[in-house]
């Protein structure tokens, strides 16, 4: 399955937020590396993450049955780590700009 989603994490987030995001990324199944950017690899799995003006982008390939559980787990872990609900902006999830609160 071809994956291309954006999450409501703005590129202006401070380093402390990016540190938490990195910890969540590394905790996810299929974590492969951060040398050339965050990525996850496995049989039929080739995902990467990047920071874009539209939010964090997760793109690549992952079987649908794995993706559905993996993506829910990623959003839940990011929500817990960052303290606000993480999801896709086009689904109504707001960006957080007041990082001090």
N, C-alpha and C positions, 0 to 999 in steps of 0.2 A: 504494500500500500504506500502510495506517495504521501508524504507528510509535509505540511507547510502551515504552521500556526504562529501567531504572535501572542505574547503574554504582556499583561499590563505592568511591566517593570520598566521604568523610564531610564534612559541612558544617563541622566543626571544624578542617579542614585549615588550616595557617598560610598567610599571604600568599604565601610563596615557592612553595608548591604551586599556588596559584591562578594565579600568574604563569606557571608552566610549562603549566598547563592552557590558559590563554589563548593561549599560543604554539602549542600543538597545534591548538586550534580554528581559529586563523587560517591554519594550514597546510593545512587540509582543503579539498578541492574544494567549490565552491559557497558558500564563506564570503561572507556578505553584510554583517554589521554586528555591532557590540557596543553600539550606542547604547541600545537597549531590551532588551538581553540578547543572548547569543550566538545567531546564527541563520545558516542556510544556505538559499539560494534558487536556483531555476532552473526550467526547464520541468518541471512536475510535481513540483517539490521545494519544500517549505515546512517546514523543520525548525527547532526551537528547543531550547535547553538551559536548565535551571534547577537550582538547588540546593535539594534537598528533604531532610527528615529521613531518607528512605529512600535517599539518595545522589543523585548527579547524574541528572537525568531528561532524556532526549532524546525528543522527541515531535514529531509532525507527519506529513507525507506525503513519500514518496519511492518511485519505482518499485523494485520488488523486485530487479531485476537490478542496479541501481545500489547499492541499500542493502546488499546482501550484501558487496560489495567495500569500500564506503565504511566500513561499521561495523567490519569486520575491521581495516582500516587505522587507524581511530580508536583502537580498543582497543590495537593494537600500538604506535602512537605514544605513547599515554598510559602504557602499560607501560614503554616505554623511558625516557620523561621522568620518571616518578615512582619507578621502581625497584622496583615490585611489580606482580604480575599484576592487570590490570584486566579485569573482567567483571561479569556480573549476579549480585547477592547470592543470588537464588533458584536460581542454578546452582552455588552453593557458593563463590563468590569472597568472601573475607573483606575486611572493612574494615581499614584500617591506622589505629591510634590512636597509636602511638609514632612521632611525626613527627621526633623528634630522632635516631633510629637510622638 
